[in-house]
Amino acid sequence: MSFSSHRKAVRNPLLPFPHRASHLRSRALLVASKLAIPRDVVIDVVESTTGIDLHAPEDGEALERALGALEDMRMHQTG
């Protein structure tokens, strides 16, 4: 799936929450691939900047905040 397809799935409130969280983790993998770093590093950066564990996000707001952090990493290639 493309980066934008995962974003749409993460933001779709009609999908089951675990499915949306899975798309968020898949998006982390795409960011890691783009930055040529391990996915675990991306997940750690998201957690350190947002306080959100991508393996156990709490709610839709957490998904949105983590999604924003991933988009920032992707656009600015930080991490």
PyMOL Python script that loads the backbone (N, CA, C, O; Angstrom):
from pymol import cmd

cmd.read_pdbstr("""\
ATOM      1  N   MET A   1       0.846  -1.193   0.000  1.00  0.00           N
ATOM      2  CA  MET A   1       0.000   0.000   0.000  1.00  0.00           C
ATOM      3  C   MET A   1       0.881   1.242   0.000  1.00  0.00           C
ATOM      4  O   MET A   1       2.024   1.216   0.455  1.00  0.00           O
ATOM      5  N   SER A   2       0.331   2.306  -0.511  1.00  0.00           N
ATOM      6  CA  SER A   2       1.059   3.564  -0.553  1.00  0.00           C
ATOM      7  C   SER A   2       0.960   4.287   0.790  1.00  0.00           C
ATOM      8  O   SER A   2       0.162   3.945   1.663  1.00  0.00           O
ATOM      9  N   PHE A   3       1.807   5.292   0.904  1.00  0.00           N
ATOM     10  CA  PHE A   3       1.819   6.101   2.113  1.00  0.00           C
ATOM     11  C   PHE A   3       0.460   6.750   2.340  1.00  0.00           C
ATOM     12  O   PHE A   3      -0.042   6.765   3.464  1.00  0.00           O
ATOM     13  N   SER A   4      -0.138   7.286   1.278  1.00  0.00           N
ATOM     14  CA  SER A   4      -1.430   7.957   1.437  1.00  0.00           C
ATOM     15  C   SER A   4      -2.557   6.970   1.728  1.00  0.00           C
ATOM     16  O   SER A   4      -3.508   7.317   2.428  1.00  0.00           O
ATOM     17  N   SER A   5      -2.469   5.755   1.207  1.00  0.00           N
ATOM     18  CA  SER A   5      -3.484   4.733   1.506  1.00  0.00           C
ATOM     19  C   SER A   5      -3.477   4.380   2.986  1.00  0.00           C
ATOM     20  O   SER A   5      -4.532   4.217   3.600  1.00  0.00           O
ATOM     21  N   HIS A   6      -2.283   4.264   3.552  1.00  0.00           N
ATOM     22  CA  HIS A   6      -2.191   3.984   4.990  1.00  0.00           C
ATOM     23  C   HIS A   6      -2.746   5.158   5.791  1.00  0.00           C
ATOM     24  O   HIS A   6      -3.432   4.953   6.793  1.00  0.00           O
ATOM     25  N   ARG A   7      -2.456   6.391   5.360  1.00  0.00           N
ATOM     26  CA  ARG A   7      -2.965   7.570   6.075  1.00  0.00           C
ATOM     27  C   ARG A   7      -4.496   7.557   6.087  1.00  0.00           C
ATOM     28  O   ARG A   7      -5.117   7.807   7.120  1.00  0.00           O
ATOM     29  N   LYS A   8      -5.093   7.267   4.943  1.00  0.00           N
ATOM     30  CA  LYS A   8      -6.556   7.217   4.873  1.00  0.00           C
ATOM     31  C   LYS A   8      -7.121   6.158   5.810  1.00  0.00           C
ATOM     32  O   LYS A   8      -8.131   6.390   6.474  1.00  0.00           O
ATOM     33  N   ALA A   9      -6.479   5.003   5.867  1.00  0.00           N
ATOM     34  CA  ALA A   9      -6.957   3.928   6.741  1.00  0.00           C
ATOM     35  C   ALA A   9      -6.820   4.314   8.216  1.00  0.00           C
ATOM     36  O   ALA A   9      -7.709   4.028   9.018  1.00  0.00           O
ATOM     37  N   VAL A  10      -5.711   4.962   8.570  1.00  0.00           N
ATOM     38  CA  VAL A  10      -5.507   5.398   9.956  1.00  0.00           C
ATOM     39  C   VAL A  10      -6.610   6.377  10.361  1.00  0.00           C
ATOM     40  O   VAL A  10      -7.093   6.335  11.493  1.00  0.00           O
ATOM     41  N   ARG A  11      -7.001   7.239   9.457  1.00  0.00           N
ATOM     42  CA  ARG A  11      -7.987   8.281   9.765  1.00  0.00           C
ATOM     43  C   ARG A  11      -9.435   7.829   9.592  1.00  0.00           C
ATOM     44  O   ARG A  11     -10.349   8.602   9.879  1.00  0.00           O
ATOM     45  N   ASN A  12      -9.666   6.621   9.139  1.00  0.00           N
ATOM     46  CA  ASN A  12     -11.027   6.140   8.884  1.00  0.00           C
ATOM     47  C   ASN A  12     -11.670   5.620  10.173  1.00  0.00           C
ATOM     48  O   ASN A  12     -11.324   4.532  10.632  1.00  0.00           O
ATOM     49  N   PRO A  13     -12.593   6.374  10.759  1.00  0.00           N
ATOM     50  CA  PRO A  13     -13.203   5.949  12.018  1.00  0.00           C
ATOM     51  C   PRO A  13     -14.144   4.750  11.860  1.00  0.00           C
ATOM     52  O   PRO A  13     -14.568   4.165  12.856  1.00  0.00           O
ATOM     53  N   LEU A  14     -14.468   4.386  10.636  1.00  0.00           N
ATOM     54  CA  LEU A  14     -15.331   3.221  10.420  1.00  0.00           C
ATOM     55  C   LEU A  14     -14.570   1.898  10.506  1.00  0.00           C
ATOM     56  O   LEU A  14     -15.178   0.838  10.654  1.00  0.00           O
ATOM     57  N   LEU A  15     -13.247   1.961  10.414  1.00  0.00           N
ATOM     58  CA  LEU A  15     -12.438   0.749  10.544  1.00  0.00           C
ATOM     59  C   LEU A  15     -12.243   0.408  12.023  1.00  0.00           C
ATOM     60  O   LEU A  15     -12.218   1.304  12.866  1.00  0.00           O
ATOM     61  N   PRO A  16     -12.105  -0.864  12.335  1.00  0.00           N
ATOM     62  CA  PRO A  16     -11.813  -1.240  13.731  1.00  0.00           C
ATOM     63  C   PRO A  16     -10.501  -0.591  14.186  1.00  0.00           C
ATOM     64  O   PRO A  16      -9.553  -0.477  13.410  1.00  0.00           O
ATOM     65  N   PHE A  17     -10.462  -0.177  15.431  1.00  0.00           N
ATOM     66  CA  PHE A  17      -9.284   0.514  15.963  1.00  0.00           C
ATOM     67  C   PHE A  17      -7.994  -0.284  15.766  1.00  0.00           C
ATOM     68  O   PHE A  17      -6.997   0.296  15.335  1.00  0.00           O
ATOM     69  N   PRO A  18      -7.965  -1.592  16.063  1.00  0.00           N
ATOM     70  CA  PRO A  18      -6.718  -2.336  15.854  1.00  0.00           C
ATOM     71  C   PRO A  18      -6.246  -2.315  14.393  1.00  0.00           C
ATOM     72  O   PRO A  18      -5.044  -2.327  14.126  1.00  0.00           O
ATOM     73  N   HIS A  19      -7.175  -2.283  13.475  1.00  0.00           N
ATOM     74  CA  HIS A  19      -6.841  -2.217  12.046  1.00  0.00           C
ATOM     75  C   HIS A  19      -6.198  -0.863  11.725  1.00  0.00           C
ATOM     76  O   HIS A  19      -5.218  -0.796  10.983  1.00  0.00           O
ATOM     77  N   ARG A  20      -6.748   0.197  12.279  1.00  0.00           N
ATOM     78  CA  ARG A  20      -6.187   1.533  12.076  1.00  0.00           C
ATOM     79  C   ARG A  20      -4.785   1.630  12.667  1.00  0.00           C
ATOM     80  O   ARG A  20      -3.891   2.223  12.063  1.00  0.00           O
ATOM     81  N   ALA A  21      -4.596   1.048  13.847  1.00  0.00           N
ATOM     82  CA  ALA A  21      -3.278   1.066  14.493  1.00  0.00           C
ATOM     83  C   ALA A  21      -2.267   0.267  13.675  1.00  0.00           C
ATOM     84  O   ALA A  21      -1.098   0.645  13.597  1.00  0.00           O
ATOM     85  N   SER A  22      -2.700  -0.821  13.072  1.00  0.00           N
ATOM     86  CA  SER A  22      -1.822  -1.630  12.229  1.00  0.00           C
ATOM     87  C   SER A  22      -1.362  -0.822  11.008  1.00  0.00           C
ATOM     88  O   SER A  22      -0.200  -0.898  10.610  1.00  0.00           O
ATOM     89  N   HIS A  23      -2.270  -0.061  10.426  1.00  0.00           N
ATOM     90  CA  HIS A  23      -1.891   0.789   9.295  1.00  0.00           C
ATOM     91  C   HIS A  23      -0.881   1.856   9.724  1.00  0.00           C
ATOM     92  O   HIS A  23      -0.003   2.227   8.945  1.00  0.00           O
ATOM     93  N   LEU A  24      -1.001   2.341  10.935  1.00  0.00           N
ATOM     94  CA  LEU A  24      -0.052   3.322  11.446  1.00  0.00           C
ATOM     95  C   LEU A  24       1.345   2.702  11.543  1.00  0.00           C
ATOM     96  O   LEU A  24       2.336   3.329  11.170  1.00  0.00           O
ATOM     97  N   ARG A  25       1.415   1.475  12.043  1.00  0.00           N
ATOM     98  CA  ARG A  25       2.711   0.794  12.131  1.00  0.00           C
ATOM     99  C   ARG A  25       3.269   0.503  10.734  1.00  0.00           C
ATOM    100  O   ARG A  25       4.479   0.576  10.523  1.00  0.00           O
ATOM    101  N   SER A  26       2.401   0.179   9.795  1.00  0.00           N
ATOM    102  CA  SER A  26       2.861  -0.030   8.417  1.00  0.00           C
ATOM    103  C   SER A  26       3.414   1.260   7.835  1.00  0.00           C
ATOM    104  O   SER A  26       4.389   1.249   7.084  1.00  0.00           O
ATOM    105  N   ARG A  27       2.793   2.350   8.183  1.00  0.00           N
ATOM    106  CA  ARG A  27       3.276   3.647   7.729  1.00  0.00           C
ATOM    107  C   ARG A  27       4.651   3.935   8.329  1.00  0.00           C
ATOM    108  O   ARG A  27       5.505   4.526   7.668  1.00  0.00           O
ATOM    109  N   ALA A  28       4.866   3.526   9.568  1.00  0.00           N
ATOM    110  CA  ALA A  28       6.181   3.674  10.193  1.00  0.00           C
ATOM    111  C   ALA A  28       7.240   2.895   9.404  1.00  0.00           C
ATOM    112  O   ALA A  28       8.374   3.350   9.258  1.00  0.00           O
ATOM    113  N   LEU A  29       6.860   1.730   8.905  1.00  0.00           N
ATOM    114  CA  LEU A  29       7.783   0.935   8.101  1.00  0.00           C
ATOM    115  C   LEU A  29       8.148   1.672   6.810  1.00  0.00           C
ATOM    116  O   LEU A  29       9.306   1.651   6.393  1.00  0.00           O
ATOM    117  N   LEU A  30       7.175   2.318   6.181  1.00  0.00           N
ATOM    118  CA  LEU A  30       7.454   3.078   4.965  1.00  0.00           C
ATOM    119  C   LEU A  30       8.388   4.261   5.249  1.00  0.00           C
ATOM    120  O   LEU A  30       9.273   4.561   4.448  1.00  0.00           O
ATOM    121  N   VAL A  31       8.191   4.922   6.376  1.00  0.00           N
ATOM    122  CA  VAL A  31       9.078   6.030   6.759  1.00  0.00           C
ATOM    123  C   VAL A  31      10.484   5.488   6.987  1.00  0.00           C
ATOM    124  O   VAL A  31      11.466   6.078   6.535  1.00  0.00           O
ATOM    125  N   ALA A  32      10.575   4.372   7.683  1.00  0.00           N
ATOM    126  CA  ALA A  32      11.886   3.771   7.943  1.00  0.00           C
ATOM    127  C   ALA A  32      12.592   3.417   6.635  1.00  0.00           C
ATOM    128  O   ALA A  32      13.795   3.638   6.496  1.00  0.00           O
ATOM    129  N   SER A  33      11.856   2.876   5.696  1.00  0.00           N
ATOM    130  CA  SER A  33      12.443   2.534   4.402  1.00  0.00           C
ATOM    131  C   SER A  33      12.953   3.774   3.687  1.00  0.00           C
ATOM    132  O   SER A  33      14.045   3.767   3.118  1.00  0.00           O
ATOM    133  N   LYS A  34      12.165   4.831   3.717  1.00  0.00           N
ATOM    134  CA  LYS A  34      12.567   6.077   3.053  1.00  0.00           C
ATOM    135  C   LYS A  34      13.829   6.649   3.686  1.00  0.00           C
ATOM    136  O   LYS A  34      14.709   7.153   2.989  1.00  0.00           O
ATOM    137  N   LEU A  35      13.910   6.567   5.010  1.00  0.00           N
ATOM    138  CA  LEU A  35      15.050   7.133   5.731  1.00  0.00           C
ATOM    139  C   LEU A  35      16.219   6.160   5.859  1.00  0.00           C
ATOM    140  O   LEU A  35      17.285   6.526   6.354  1.00  0.00           O
ATOM    141  N   ALA A  36      16.015   4.921   5.411  1.00  0.00           N
ATOM    142  CA  ALA A  36      17.051   3.877   5.482  1.00  0.00           C
ATOM    143  C   ALA A  36      17.502   3.632   6.931  1.00  0.00           C
ATOM    144  O   ALA A  36      18.693   3.519   7.222  1.00  0.00           O
ATOM    145  N   ILE A  37      16.508   3.555   7.824  1.00  0.00           N
ATOM    146  CA  ILE A  37      16.771   3.241   9.225  1.00  0.00           C
ATOM    147  C   ILE A  37      15.809   2.135   9.658  1.00  0.00           C
ATOM    148  O   ILE A  37      14.784   1.927   9.009  1.00  0.00           O
ATOM    149  N   PRO A  38      16.119   1.426  10.736  1.00  0.00           N
ATOM    150  CA  PRO A  38      15.207   0.374  11.209  1.00  0.00           C
ATOM    151  C   PRO A  38      13.866   0.936  11.668  1.00  0.00           C
ATOM    152  O   PRO A  38      13.792   2.042  12.204  1.00  0.00           O
ATOM    153  N   ARG A  39      12.808   0.158  11.451  1.00  0.00           N
ATOM    154  CA  ARG A  39      11.467   0.566  11.876  1.00  0.00           C
ATOM    155  C   ARG A  39      11.423   0.841  13.373  1.00  0.00           C
ATOM    156  O   ARG A  39      10.737   1.763  13.814  1.00  0.00           O
ATOM    157  N   ASP A  40      12.151   0.048  14.157  1.00  0.00           N
ATOM    158  CA  ASP A  40      12.158   0.248  15.608  1.00  0.00           C
ATOM    159  C   ASP A  40      12.673   1.634  15.985  1.00  0.00           C
ATOM    160  O   ASP A  40      12.229   2.219  16.973  1.00  0.00           O
ATOM    161  N   VAL A  41      13.609   2.154  15.196  1.00  0.00           N
ATOM    162  CA  VAL A  41      14.118   3.505  15.460  1.00  0.00           C
ATOM    163  C   VAL A  41      13.011   4.524  15.221  1.00  0.00           C
ATOM    164  O   VAL A  41      12.839   5.454  16.009  1.00  0.00           O
ATOM    165  N   VAL A  42      12.269   4.352  14.146  1.00  0.00           N
ATOM    166  CA  VAL A  42      11.150   5.262  13.854  1.00  0.00           C
ATOM    167  C   VAL A  42      10.125   5.201  14.985  1.00  0.00           C
ATOM    168  O   VAL A  42       9.652   6.235  15.457  1.00  0.00           O
ATOM    169  N   ILE A  43       9.787   4.002  15.412  1.00  0.00           N
ATOM    170  CA  ILE A  43       8.817   3.831  16.499  1.00  0.00           C
ATOM    171  C   ILE A  43       9.323   4.495  17.777  1.00  0.00           C
ATOM    172  O   ILE A  43       8.549   5.132  18.493  1.00  0.00           O
ATOM    173  N   ASP A  44      10.615   4.351  18.068  1.00  0.00           N
ATOM    174  CA  ASP A  44      11.189   4.988  19.256  1.00  0.00           C
ATOM    175  C   ASP A  44      11.151   6.511  19.158  1.00  0.00           C
ATOM    176  O   ASP A  44      10.861   7.187  20.145  1.00  0.00           O
ATOM    177  N   VAL A  45      11.441   7.055  17.978  1.00  0.00           N
ATOM    178  CA  VAL A  45      11.410   8.506  17.791  1.00  0.00           C
ATOM    179  C   VAL A  45       9.987   9.035  17.989  1.00  0.00           C
ATOM    180  O   VAL A  45       9.785  10.058  18.642  1.00  0.00           O
ATOM    181  N   VAL A  46       9.006   8.332  17.422  1.00  0.00           N
ATOM    182  CA  VAL A  46       7.612   8.754  17.596  1.00  0.00           C
ATOM    183  C   VAL A  46       7.252   8.746  19.078  1.00  0.00           C
ATOM    184  O   VAL A  46       6.619   9.680  19.571  1.00  0.00           O
ATOM    185  N   GLU A  47       7.652   7.702  19.782  1.00  0.00           N
ATOM    186  CA  GLU A  47       7.326   7.633  21.206  1.00  0.00           C
ATOM    187  C   GLU A  47       8.026   8.735  22.000  1.00  0.00           C
ATOM    188  O   GLU A  47       7.432   9.319  22.907  1.00  0.00           O
ATOM    189  N   SER A  48       9.284   9.023  21.664  1.00  0.00           N
ATOM    190  CA  SER A  48      10.005  10.053  22.423  1.00  0.00           C
ATOM    191  C   SER A  48       9.469  11.449  22.131  1.00  0.00           C
ATOM    192  O   SER A  48       9.522  12.321  22.998  1.00  0.00           O
ATOM    193  N   THR A  49       8.952  11.678  20.918  1.00  0.00           N
ATOM    194  CA  THR A  49       8.451  13.022  20.594  1.00  0.00           C
ATOM    195  C   THR A  49       6.982  13.226  20.951  1.00  0.00           C
ATOM    196  O   THR A  49       6.554  14.352  21.204  1.00  0.00           O
ATOM    197  N   THR A  50       6.203  12.129  20.972  1.00  0.00           N
ATOM    198  CA  THR A  50       4.764  12.274  21.225  1.00  0.00           C
ATOM    199  C   THR A  50       4.292  11.600  22.503  1.00  0.00           C
ATOM    200  O   THR A  50       3.216  11.915  23.010  1.00  0.00           O
ATOM    201  N   GLY A  51       5.092  10.670  23.031  1.00  0.00           N
ATOM    202  CA  GLY A  51       4.664   9.896  24.188  1.00  0.00           C
ATOM    203  C   GLY A  51       3.744   8.746  23.819  1.00  0.00           C
ATOM    204  O   GLY A  51       3.150   8.119  24.695  1.00  0.00           O
ATOM    205  N   ILE A  52       3.622   8.463  22.516  1.00  0.00           N
ATOM    206  CA  ILE A  52       2.703   7.422  22.044  1.00  0.00           C
ATOM    207  C   ILE A  52       3.484   6.189  21.618  1.00  0.00           C
ATOM    208  O   ILE A  52       4.383   6.261  20.780  1.00  0.00           O
ATOM    209  N   ASP A  53       3.128   5.067  22.207  1.00  0.00           N
ATOM    210  CA  ASP A  53       3.709   3.774  21.842  1.00  0.00           C
ATOM    211  C   ASP A  53       2.911   3.234  20.661  1.00  0.00           C
ATOM    212  O   ASP A  53       1.728   2.925  20.808  1.00  0.00           O
ATOM    213  N   LEU A  54       3.538   3.116  19.491  1.00  0.00           N
ATOM    214  CA  LEU A  54       2.818   2.649  18.311  1.00  0.00           C
ATOM    215  C   LEU A  54       2.327   1.213  18.449  1.00  0.00           C
ATOM    216  O   LEU A  54       1.458   0.781  17.692  1.00  0.00           O
ATOM    217  N   HIS A  55       2.871   0.475  19.401  1.00  0.00           N
ATOM    218  CA  HIS A  55       2.403  -0.894  19.627  1.00  0.00           C
ATOM    219  C   HIS A  55       1.152  -0.924  20.500  1.00  0.00           C
ATOM    220  O   HIS A  55       0.478  -1.951  20.591  1.00  0.00           O
ATOM    221  N   ALA A  56       0.842   0.205  21.141  1.00  0.00           N
ATOM    222  CA  ALA A  56      -0.332   0.246  22.021  1.00  0.00           C
ATOM    223  C   ALA A  56      -0.921   1.657  22.094  1.00  0.00           C
ATOM    224  O   ALA A  56      -1.010   2.228  23.181  1.00  0.00           O
ATOM    225  N   PRO A  57      -1.327   2.231  20.946  1.00  0.00           N
ATOM    226  CA  PRO A  57      -1.939   3.560  21.008  1.00  0.00           C
ATOM    227  C   PRO A  57      -3.270   3.489  21.751  1.00  0.00           C
ATOM    228  O   PRO A  57      -3.969   2.477  21.702  1.00  0.00           O
ATOM    229  N   GLU A  58      -3.602   4.565  22.432  1.00  0.00           N
ATOM    230  CA  GLU A  58      -4.788   4.556  23.302  1.00  0.00           C
ATOM    231  C   GLU A  58      -6.096   4.861  22.592  1.00  0.00           C
ATOM    232  O   GLU A  58      -7.132   4.281  22.914  1.00  0.00           O
ATOM    233  N   ASP A  59      -6.050   5.779  21.619  1.00  0.00           N
ATOM    234  CA  ASP A  59      -7.308   6.217  21.001  1.00  0.00           C
ATOM    235  C   ASP A  59      -7.026   6.884  19.655  1.00  0.00           C
ATOM    236  O   ASP A  59      -5.880   6.964  19.212  1.00  0.00           O
ATOM    237  N   GLY A  60      -8.083   7.355  19.024  1.00  0.00           N
ATOM    238  CA  GLY A  60      -7.961   8.000  17.727  1.00  0.00           C
ATOM    239  C   GLY A  60      -7.100   9.251  17.760  1.00  0.00           C
ATOM    240  O   GLY A  60      -6.386   9.542  16.801  1.00  0.00           O
ATOM    241  N   GLU A  61      -7.164   9.987  18.850  1.00  0.00           N
ATOM    242  CA  GLU A  61      -6.332  11.187  18.990  1.00  0.00           C
ATOM    243  C   GLU A  61      -4.852  10.804  18.991  1.00  0.00           C
ATOM    244  O   GLU A  61      -4.025  11.486  18.386  1.00  0.00           O
ATOM    245  N   ALA A  62      -4.529   9.712  19.675  1.00  0.00           N
ATOM    246  CA  ALA A  62      -3.142   9.236  19.685  1.00  0.00           C
ATOM    247  C   ALA A  62      -2.700   8.831  18.283  1.00  0.00           C
ATOM    248  O   ALA A  62      -1.566   9.100  17.885  1.00  0.00           O
ATOM    249  N   LEU A  63      -3.587   8.190  17.538  1.00  0.00           N
ATOM    250  CA  LEU A  63      -3.259   7.816  16.160  1.00  0.00           C
ATOM    251  C   LEU A  63      -2.949   9.062  15.339  1.00  0.00           C
ATOM    252  O   LEU A  63      -1.979   9.081  14.582  1.00  0.00           O
ATOM    253  N   GLU A  64      -3.759  10.092  15.482  1.00  0.00           N
ATOM    254  CA  GLU A  64      -3.553  11.329  14.722  1.00  0.00           C
ATOM    255  C   GLU A  64      -2.234  12.001  15.085  1.00  0.00           C
ATOM    256  O   GLU A  64      -1.505  12.462  14.207  1.00  0.00           O
ATOM    257  N   ARG A  65      -1.930  12.057  16.375  1.00  0.00           N
ATOM    258  CA  ARG A  65      -0.671  12.681  16.802  1.00  0.00           C
ATOM    259  C   ARG A  65       0.528  11.903  16.300  1.00  0.00           C
ATOM    260  O   ARG A  65       1.505  12.494  15.842  1.00  0.00           O
ATOM    261  N   ALA A  66       0.464  10.592  16.380  1.00  0.00           N
ATOM    262  CA  ALA A  66       1.567   9.758  15.886  1.00  0.00           C
ATOM    263  C   ALA A  66       1.691   9.872  14.369  1.00  0.00           C
ATOM    264  O   ALA A  66       2.797   9.905  13.830  1.00  0.00           O
ATOM    265  N   LEU A  67       0.565   9.932  13.696  1.00  0.00           N
ATOM    266  CA  LEU A  67       0.564  10.106  12.251  1.00  0.00           C
ATOM    267  C   LEU A  67       1.251  11.413  11.871  1.00  0.00           C
ATOM    268  O   LEU A  67       2.034  11.454  10.922  1.00  0.00           O
ATOM    269  N   GLY A  68       0.962  12.463  12.599  1.00  0.00           N
ATOM    270  CA  GLY A  68       1.625  13.744  12.357  1.00  0.00           C
ATOM    271  C   GLY A  68       3.125  13.664  12.547  1.00  0.00           C
ATOM    272  O   GLY A  68       3.886  14.246  11.775  1.00  0.00           O
ATOM    273  N   ALA A  69       3.553  12.943  13.576  1.00  0.00           N
ATOM    274  CA  ALA A  69       4.987  12.781  13.818  1.00  0.00           C
ATOM    275  C   ALA A  69       5.648  12.003  12.674  1.00  0.00           C
ATOM    276  O   ALA A  69       6.752  12.339  12.245  1.00  0.00           O
ATOM    277  N   LEU A  70       4.968  10.969  12.187  1.00  0.00           N
ATOM    278  CA  LEU A  70       5.505  10.200  11.066  1.00  0.00           C
ATOM    279  C   LEU A  70       5.589  11.051   9.806  1.00  0.00           C
ATOM    280  O   LEU A  70       6.569  10.978   9.065  1.00  0.00           O
ATOM    281  N   GLU A  71       4.564  11.855   9.565  1.00  0.00           N
ATOM    282  CA  GLU A  71       4.582  12.725   8.394  1.00  0.00           C
ATOM    283  C   GLU A  71       5.709  13.743   8.495  1.00  0.00           C
ATOM    284  O   GLU A  71       6.368  14.048   7.500  1.00  0.00           O
ATOM    285  N   ASP A  72       5.929  14.266   9.697  1.00  0.00           N
ATOM    286  CA  ASP A  72       7.027  15.215   9.889  1.00  0.00           C
ATOM    287  C   ASP A  72       8.374  14.556   9.621  1.00  0.00           C
ATOM    288  O   ASP A  72       9.235  15.135   8.959  1.00  0.00           O
ATOM    289  N   MET A  73       8.552  13.346  10.135  1.00  0.00           N
ATOM    290  CA  MET A  73       9.802  12.626   9.891  1.00  0.00           C
ATOM    291  C   MET A  73       9.995  12.390   8.397  1.00  0.00           C
ATOM    292  O   MET A  73      11.093  12.567   7.869  1.00  0.00           O
ATOM    293  N   ARG A  74       8.948  12.000   7.740  1.00  0.00           N
ATOM    294  CA  ARG A  74       9.018  11.708   6.308  1.00  0.00           C
ATOM    295  C   ARG A  74       9.367  12.951   5.498  1.00  0.00           C
ATOM    296  O   ARG A  74      10.190  12.893   4.584  1.00  0.00           O
ATOM    297  N   MET A  75       8.745  14.060   5.833  1.00  0.00           N
ATOM    298  CA  MET A  75       8.953  15.291   5.073  1.00  0.00           C
ATOM    299  C   MET A  75      10.307  15.956   5.396  1.00  0.00           C
ATOM    300  O   MET A  75      10.944  16.538   4.518  1.00  0.00           O
ATOM    301  N   HIS A  76      10.725  15.863   6.638  1.00  0.00           N
ATOM    302  CA  HIS A  76      11.942  16.551   7.046  1.00  0.00           C
ATOM    303  C   HIS A  76      13.127  15.617   7.197  1.00  0.00           C
ATOM    304  O   HIS A  76      14.249  16.059   7.447  1.00  0.00           O
ATOM    305  N   GLN A  77      12.879  14.342   7.045  1.00  0.00           N
ATOM    306  CA  GLN A  77      13.917  13.316   7.133  1.00  0.00           C
ATOM    307  C   GLN A  77      14.761  13.492   8.393  1.00  0.00           C
ATOM    308  O   GLN A  77      15.990  13.553   8.348  1.00  0.00           O
ATOM    309  N   THR A  78      14.043  13.573   9.531  1.00  0.00           N
ATOM    310  CA  THR A  78      14.703  13.640  10.819  1.00  0.00           C
ATOM    311  C   THR A  78      14.531  12.327  11.526  1.00  0.00           C
ATOM    312  O   THR A  78      13.644  11.549  11.176  1.00  0.00           O
ATOM    313  N   GLY A  79      15.339  12.064  12.493  1.00  0.00           N
ATOM    314  CA  GLY A  79      15.183  10.848  13.259  1.00  0.00           C
ATOM    315  C   GLY A  79      16.488  10.290  13.533  1.00  0.00           C
ATOM    316  O   GLY A  79      16.590   9.246  14.178  1.00  0.00           O
TER     317      GLY A  79
END
""", "prot")
cmd.dss("prot")
cmd.show_as("cartoon", "prot")
cmd.util.cbc("prot")
cmd.orient("prot")
